[in-house]
């Protein structure tokens, strides 16, 4: 079990913050990266207008937090408008066991 060091965590952060990265692509990448990935919280609201999803990559010694914001489309008030989420920020931090 090899934990990610600081350089590898920075590379992961750069990949997850690329302009074409969506929430579903990021989720898929994190699940593929470590078979022992655990979902910590799913779209939990901590700040107004921000939804947090947290993944614990147990085998890699990393906690990844995906922060999304609400993106609504203005339209006719009599019709249902779909609510979307846009990936705003990503936080990659080591776990307590990861000392690299």
BAMARTOR-712280 format. One record per residue: z, y, x of N, C-alpha, C, O in turn; residue in three letters. Coordinates in pm, 1 decimal. Layout:
BEGIN
[r [Z; Y; X]; [Z; Y; X]; [Z; Y; X]; [Z; Y; X]; "ALA"] ...
//
This chain:
BEGIN
[r [0.0; -117.1; 85.1]; [0.0; 0.0; 0.0]; [0.0; 124.0; 90.0]; [99.3; 154.2; 156.2]; "UNK"] [r [-111.8; 194.0; 91.2]; [-125.5; 311.7; 176.1]; [-115.0; 437.7; 91.2]; [-194.7; 459.3; -0.1]; "UNK"] [r [-16.6; 519.8; 122.2]; [-0.6; 645.6; 50.8]; [-101.0; 747.2; 102.4]; [-144.6; 739.8; 217.3]; "UNK"] [r [-137.3; 841.7; 17.4]; [-229.4; 946.7; 57.2]; [-154.7; 1050.0; 140.9]; [-46.4; 1094.7; 103.2]; "UNK"] [r [-213.2; 1087.5; 254.5]; [-152.0; 1192.4; 334.8]; [-197.9; 1329.0; 283.4]; [-271.3; 1337.2; 184.9]; "UNK"] [r [-155.2; 1434.0; 349.2]; [-183.4; 1568.9; 300.6]; [-333.7; 1599.4; 297.6]; [-382.2; 1664.1; 204.8]; "UNK"] [r [-405.4; 1553.7; 397.0]; [-550.2; 1577.6; 402.2]; [-621.4; 1504.9; 287.2]; [-710.5; 1561.1; 223.6]; "UNK"] [r [-582.0; 1381.3; 261.4]; [-643.4; 1303.9; 153.1]; [-607.6; 1361.0; 16.0]; [-689.0; 1358.3; -76.3]; "UNK"] [r [-484.1; 1413.2; 3.3]; [-446.1; 1478.0; -122.6]; [-528.4; 1603.6; -146.1]; [-567.0; 1632.9; -259.3]; "UNK"] [r [-555.3; 1677.8; -39.4]; [-638.0; 1798.1; -51.4]; [-781.4; 1761.6; -89.8]; [-843.5; 1832.0; -169.4]; "UNK"] [r [-834.9; 1652.5; -34.3]; [-968.8; 1606.6; -71.3]; [-973.9; 1566.4; -218.0]; [-1070.9; 1597.1; -287.3]; "UNK"] [r [-870.3; 1498.1; -265.7]; [-863.0; 1460.4; -406.4]; [-857.7; 1584.1; -495.4]; [-923.1; 1588.8; -599.6]; "UNK"] [r [-780.5; 1683.6; -454.7]; [-771.6; 1807.9; -530.0]; [-907.1; 1877.3; -535.9]; [-946.3; 1928.0; -641.0]; "UNK"] [r [-979.4; 1880.0; -423.1]; [-1111.8; 1942.4; -419.7]; [-1209.7; 1869.9; -511.8]; [-1290.2; 1934.0; -579.3]; "UNK"] [r [-1203.2; 1737.1; -514.9]; [-1291.2; 1660.1; -602.9]; [-1259.8; 1687.0; -750.1]; [-1350.4; 1699.5; -832.5]; "UNK"] [r [-1130.9; 1695.7; -782.2]; [-1091.8; 1714.7; -921.5]; [-1113.5; 1857.4; -970.1]; [-1119.6; 1880.2; -1091.0]; "UNK"] [r [-1125.4; 1953.7; -879.8]; [-1148.4; 2092.3; -919.8]; [-1293.6; 2135.0; -903.0]; [-1323.8; 2254.1; -910.0]; "UNK"] [r [-1383.1; 2040.7; -881.0]; [-1524.4; 2076.0; -870.5]; [-1572.1; 2132.2; -1004.5]; [-1517.0; 2097.8; -1109.1]; "UNK"] [r [-1673.7; 2218.1; -1002.1]; [-1717.7; 2285.3; -1125.7]; [-1767.0; 2192.0; -1236.2]; [-1754.5; 2225.4; -1354.0]; "UNK"] [r [-1822.1; 2077.2; -1201.6]; [-1875.5; 1988.4; -1304.6]; [-1774.0; 1884.4; -1351.9]; [-1810.0; 1794.2; -1427.6]; "UNK"] [r [-1648.9; 1894.8; -1309.3]; [-1545.9; 1797.9; -1346.9]; [-1488.4; 1832.7; -1483.8]; [-1443.7; 1945.1; -1506.6]; "UNK"] [r [-1490.0; 1736.0; -1573.9]; [-1428.2; 1751.1; -1704.8]; [-1301.1; 1667.3; -1708.8]; [-1271.3; 1593.3; -1615.1]; "UNK"] [r [-1226.8; 1679.5; -1818.0]; [-1103.3; 1603.3; -1831.7]; [-1130.8; 1453.4; -1829.5]; [-1060.1; 1378.1; -1762.6]; "UNK"] [r [-1233.0; 1410.1; -1902.4]; [-1263.3; 1266.8; -1908.9]; [-1310.3; 1212.1; -1774.1]; [-1276.1; 1099.5; -1738.1]; "UNK"] [r [-1387.7; 1289.9; -1699.7]; [-1430.6; 1245.8; -1566.5]; [-1311.5; 1235.6; -1472.3]; [-1301.6; 1141.6; -1393.4]; "UNK"] [r [-1220.6; 1333.4; -1481.0]; [-1101.2; 1331.2; -1395.8]; [-1012.3; 1212.3; -1430.5]; [-958.8; 1145.6; -1342.0]; "UNK"] [r [-997.1; 1186.7; -1559.8]; [-915.9; 1073.7; -1604.4]; [-975.3; 942.5; -1553.9]; [-903.0; 855.4; -1505.6]; "UNK"] [r [-1106.0; 929.2; -1565.1]; [-1174.3; 807.9; -1519.5]; [-1158.0; 790.5; -1368.4]; [-1134.5; 679.4; -1320.8]; "UNK"] [r [-1170.5; 900.0; -1293.0]; [-1157.7; 892.2; -1148.3]; [-1016.6; 849.4; -1107.9]; [-1000.2; 767.9; -1017.1]; "UNK"] [r [-915.8; 903.5; -1173.9]; [-777.7; 868.6; -1140.4]; [-746.4; 723.8; -1174.6]; [-677.0; 655.7; -1099.2]; "UNK"] [r [-796.8; 677.0; -1286.8]; [-775.6; 536.7; -1324.6]; [-847.8; 442.1; -1228.6]; [-797.8; 333.5; -1199.3]; "UNK"] [r [-963.1; 482.3; -1180.5]; [-1039.8; 400.0; -1087.2]; [-977.0; 401.2; -948.4]; [-983.6; 301.2; -876.9]; "UNK"] [r [-916.3; 512.6; -909.6]; [-861.4; 529.4; -775.6]; [-745.8; 434.0; -747.2]; [-732.7; 384.1; -635.4]; "UNK"] [r [-662.8; 408.8; -846.3]; [-545.8; 323.9; -825.6]; [-527.0; 234.4; -948.1]; [-518.6; 283.2; -1060.8]; "UNK"] [r [-520.4; 104.2; -925.4]; [-504.7; 10.8; -1036.9]; [-364.2; 16.9; -1097.4]; [-342.6; -33.9; -1207.4]; "UNK"] [r [-269.1; 77.9; -1027.7]; [-131.6; 87.5; -1076.9]; [-102.0; 224.1; -1140.0]; [14.3; 263.0; -1151.8]; "UNK"] [r [-205.6; 296.1; -1180.0]; [-187.7; 428.5; -1237.7]; [-110.9; 420.8; -1368.9]; [-139.2; 336.5; -1454.1]; "UNK"] [r [-12.9; 510.5; -1384.1]; [65.5; 517.5; -1507.0]; [50.7; 656.7; -1567.6]; [49.6; 757.1; -1496.3]; "UNK"] [r [39.7; 661.0; -1697.6]; [30.7; 787.3; -1769.3]; [171.3; 841.2; -1789.6]; [253.8; 777.9; -1855.5]; "UNK"] [r [198.4; 958.0; -1733.0]; [331.0; 1018.5; -1747.0]; [346.6; 1089.7; -1879.4]; [429.3; 1050.5; -1961.7]; "UNK"] [r [268.0; 1194.3; -1901.4]; [265.4; 1267.0; -2028.2]; [119.6; 1290.7; -2065.1]; [32.9; 1299.8; -1978.2]; "UNK"] [r [93.5; 1300.6; -2196.6]; [-43.2; 1321.9; -2242.6]; [-48.4; 1446.4; -2330.3]; [8.7; 1449.6; -2439.3]; "UNK"] [r [-116.6; 1547.1; -2282.0]; [-136.4; 1673.8; -2353.2]; [-5.7; 1728.5; -2410.3]; [5.9; 1757.3; -2529.4]; "UNK"] [r [89.6; 1741.1; -2322.7]; [219.3; 1798.4; -2355.1]; [210.1; 1949.4; -2335.2]; [153.2; 1995.2; -2236.1]; "UNK"] [r [265.6; 2027.3; -2428.3]; [258.6; 2172.8; -2419.8]; [385.3; 2225.4; -2353.2]; [494.9; 2210.4; -2407.3]; "UNK"] [r [370.8; 2286.4; -2237.0]; [482.6; 2347.9; -2166.6]; [472.6; 2500.2; -2170.8]; [574.4; 2569.2; -2175.7]; "UNK"] [r [352.1; 2551.7; -2169.0]; [326.4; 2695.6; -2177.4]; [232.1; 2719.3; -2294.6]; [159.2; 2629.2; -2335.9]; "UNK"] [r [234.2; 2839.3; -2347.1]; [147.5; 2871.8; -2458.7]; [1.8; 2861.0; -2416.5]; [-40.7; 2923.3; -2319.2]; "UNK"] [r [-73.7; 2781.7; -2490.3]; [-216.4; 2768.7; -2463.8]; [-251.8; 2674.6; -2350.7]; [-368.2; 2668.1; -2311.2]; "UNK"] [r [-155.4; 2601.4; -2297.2]; [-183.1; 2507.3; -2188.4]; [-133.2; 2368.0; -2225.9]; [-20.6; 2352.0; -2273.1]; "UNK"] [r [-216.6; 2269.4; -2204.8]; [-181.7; 2129.7; -2231.1]; [-179.9; 2055.7; -2098.6]; [-274.8; 2065.2; -2020.7]; "UNK"] [r [-72.7; 1982.3; -2072.3]; [-56.3; 1912.3; -1945.6]; [-65.7; 1761.7; -1965.9]; [-3.8; 1706.4; -2056.8]; "UNK"] [r [-142.4; 1696.8; -1881.7]; [-148.4; 1551.5; -1876.8]; [-113.2; 1512.0; -1733.6]; [-167.7; 1567.0; -1637.9]; "UNK"] [r [-22.7; 1417.3; -1720.0]; [25.2; 1380.9; -1587.4]; [3.3; 1232.3; -1562.5]; [36.6; 1147.6; -1645.4]; "UNK"] [r [-53.2; 1203.5; -1446.7]; [-77.1; 1065.1; -1404.4]; [3.6; 1038.6; -1278.3]; [5.7; 1120.4; -1186.4]; "UNK"] [r [70.5; 922.8; -1274.7]; [144.9; 879.3; -1157.2]; [63.3; 769.4; -1089.6]; [48.9; 659.8; -1143.7]; "UNK"] [r [10.8; 798.8; -972.5]; [-63.4; 699.9; -895.6]; [37.9; 629.9; -806.0]; [60.7; 671.7; -692.5]; "UNK"] [r [97.8; 524.5; -856.8]; [208.8; 456.4; -791.3]; [166.1; 399.2; -656.7]; [239.0; 412.7; -558.4]; "UNK"] [r [51.2; 336.5; -650.6]; [4.1; 275.2; -527.2]; [-35.2; 375.7; -420.8]; [-39.4; 341.9; -302.5]; "UNK"] [r [-64.3; 499.2; -461.1]; [-105.6; 603.5; -366.3]; [4.9; 704.0; -337.8]; [-10.2; 786.8; -247.9]; "UNK"] [r [114.7; 699.6; -410.8]; [226.8; 790.1; -386.7]; [196.8; 933.3; -425.1]; [237.7; 1026.1; -355.4]; "UNK"] [r [124.8; 952.8; -536.6]; [81.2; 1086.1; -577.0]; [103.1; 1103.9; -727.1]; [88.4; 1009.7; -805.0]; "UNK"] [r [138.4; 1226.0; -766.2]; [144.2; 1264.9; -906.8]; [37.6; 1371.6; -927.7]; [36.6; 1473.7; -858.9]; "UNK"] [r [-52.2; 1347.5; -1023.1]; [-160.5; 1441.6; -1051.8]; [-138.1; 1498.0; -1191.2]; [-122.9; 1423.3; -1287.8]; "UNK"] [r [-136.3; 1630.8; -1200.9]; [-118.7; 1698.8; -1328.2]; [-248.2; 1772.5; -1361.1]; [-293.8; 1856.7; -1283.9]; "UNK"] [r [-307.0; 1740.3; -1476.1]; [-427.8; 1806.2; -1523.7]; [-386.6; 1906.6; -1630.6]; [-323.8; 1869.3; -1729.8]; "UNK"] [r [-421.1; 2033.1; -1611.4]; [-382.8; 2138.9; -1704.7]; [-508.8; 2189.8; -1773.7]; [-604.9; 2231.6; -1709.1]; "UNK"] [r [-505.4; 2185.0; -1907.3]; [-620.0; 2225.0; -1987.6]; [-584.6; 2344.7; -2074.1]; [-467.5; 2371.6; -2101.0]; "UNK"] [r [-687.9; 2416.3; -2117.3]; [-668.5; 2523.3; -2214.1]; [-756.3; 2496.1; -2334.6]; [-852.7; 2419.9; -2327.4]; "UNK"] [r [-721.9; 2559.0; -2444.1]; [-792.9; 2540.7; -2569.2]; [-920.3; 2625.6; -2567.6]; [-917.2; 2742.2; -2528.3]; "UNK"] [r [-1030.2; 2567.5; -2609.7]; [-1155.0; 2643.6; -2619.9]; [-1209.7; 2623.7; -2760.2]; [-1260.8; 2516.7; -2793.0]; "UNK"] [r [-1199.2; 2725.7; -2841.7]; [-1248.4; 2717.7; -2978.6]; [-1378.9; 2794.5; -2989.8]; [-1404.6; 2888.2; -2914.2]; "UNK"] [r [-1458.4; 2754.3; -3082.8]; [-1586.8; 2817.5; -3107.1]; [-1574.3; 2900.7; -3233.9]; [-1533.3; 2850.1; -3338.3]; "UNK"] [r [-1610.0; 3029.0; -3224.6]; [-1605.4; 3114.8; -3341.9]; [-1721.4; 3079.8; -3433.2]; [-1833.2; 3057.2; -3387.0]; "UNK"] [r [-1695.4; 3075.6; -3559.3]; [-1799.8; 3041.5; -3654.4]; [-1759.4; 3078.9; -3794.5]; [-1672.5; 3163.5; -3815.2]; "UNK"] [r [-1821.9; 3016.5; -3889.0]; [-1794.2; 3039.3; -4029.3]; [-1652.5; 2992.3; -4061.4]; [-1617.2; 2878.6; -4030.2]; "UNK"] [r [-1570.0; 3078.4; -4123.8]; [-1432.1; 3038.5; -4153.4]; [-1421.5; 2929.7; -4260.2]; [-1315.7; 2868.6; -4275.1]; "UNK"] [r [-1528.5; 2904.7; -4333.9]; [-1524.8; 2803.5; -4439.3]; [-1560.4; 2664.2; -4389.5]; [-1549.5; 2567.5; -4464.9]; "UNK"] [r [-1602.3; 2652.2; -4265.1]; [-1636.6; 2521.4; -4210.1]; [-1539.6; 2486.5; -4099.3]; [-1481.3; 2573.8; -4034.9]; "UNK"] [r [-1524.0; 2359.1; -4078.9]; [-1434.0; 2310.8; -3973.8]; [-1499.7; 2332.8; -3838.0]; [-1615.0; 2294.7; -3817.5]; "UNK"] [r [-1427.9; 2393.0; -3747.1]; [-1478.9; 2413.5; -3612.3]; [-1410.6; 2316.0; -3517.8]; [-1289.0; 2298.3; -3524.8]; "UNK"] [r [-1485.6; 2253.7; -3431.2]; [-1423.6; 2158.6; -3339.1]; [-1339.1; 2230.4; -3234.1]; [-1374.7; 2337.9; -3185.8]; "UNK"] [r [-1227.6; 2168.9; -3200.6]; [-1140.7; 2222.7; -3097.4]; [-1168.0; 2145.7; -2970.4]; [-1164.8; 2022.7; -2969.0]; "UNK"] [r [-1194.6; 2217.6; -2865.4]; [-1221.4; 2153.8; -2736.8]; [-1118.2; 2194.8; -2634.2]; [-1043.9; 2291.0; -2653.5]; "UNK"] [r [-1114.6; 2122.4; -2527.4]; [-1023.4; 2152.3; -2418.3]; [-1104.6; 2167.5; -2290.8]; [-1198.2; 2091.4; -2266.5]; "UNK"] [r [-1068.6; 2265.9; -2209.6]; [-1134.4; 2287.8; -2080.9]; [-1032.2; 2266.8; -1970.1]; [-919.6; 2315.8; -1978.0]; "UNK"] [r [-1071.8; 2194.5; -1868.3]; [-984.7; 2170.5; -1753.4]; [-972.8; 2300.3; -1673.9]; [-1072.5; 2352.8; -1624.2]; "UNK"] [r [-850.5; 2351.7; -1662.4]; [-827.6; 2479.2; -1594.5]; [-776.7; 2462.3; -1451.7]; [-831.6; 2520.2; -1358.0]; "UNK"] [r [-670.9; 2382.3; -1435.9]; [-609.1; 2365.5; -1304.5]; [-572.8; 2219.5; -1284.5]; [-559.3; 2142.1; -1379.3]; "UNK"] [r [-557.5; 2185.0; -1157.8]; [-513.3; 2050.7; -1120.8]; [-405.4; 2067.0; -1014.5]; [-420.0; 2145.9; -921.2]; "UNK"] [r [-297.6; 1992.0; -1029.7]; [-189.2; 1993.0; -931.4]; [-176.3; 1851.8; -876.4]; [-158.9; 1756.1; -951.9]; "UNK"] [r [-184.9; 1839.6; -744.5]; [-168.1; 1710.1; -677.7]; [-47.4; 1722.1; -586.6]; [-46.2; 1803.2; -493.9]; "UNK"] [r [54.4; 1640.6; -613.4]; [177.9; 1648.1; -534.0]; [225.0; 1507.7; -497.1]; [202.5; 1412.8; -572.2]; "UNK"] [r [290.3; 1494.3; -381.4]; [338.3; 1361.1; -340.3]; [463.6; 1321.9; -417.9]; [538.2; 1407.4; -465.4]; "UNK"] [r [484.9; 1192.1; -429.6]; [608.4; 1142.0; -489.6]; [719.7; 1146.3; -385.0]; [694.1; 1176.7; -268.5]; "UNK"] [r [840.4; 1116.8; -425.2]; [952.9; 1118.8; -331.9]; [940.3; 1012.8; -224.0]; [988.7; 1031.4; -112.4]; "UNK"] [r [874.6; 900.0; -257.1]; [859.1; 792.6; -159.7]; [751.0; 823.5; -54.8]; [752.4; 768.0; 55.1]; "UNK"] [r [658.5; 911.9; -89.8]; [548.3; 946.3; -0.5]; [594.2; 1052.0; 98.5]; [614.2; 1167.8; 61.9]; "UNK"] [r [610.8; 1012.3; 222.7]; [658.6; 1105.3; 326.2]; [548.2; 1141.4; 425.0]; [576.0; 1190.6; 534.4]; "UNK"] [r [423.1; 1116.9; 386.7]; [312.3; 1150.4; 476.3]; [258.8; 1287.5; 448.6]; [165.1; 1331.8; 515.1]; "UNK"] 
//
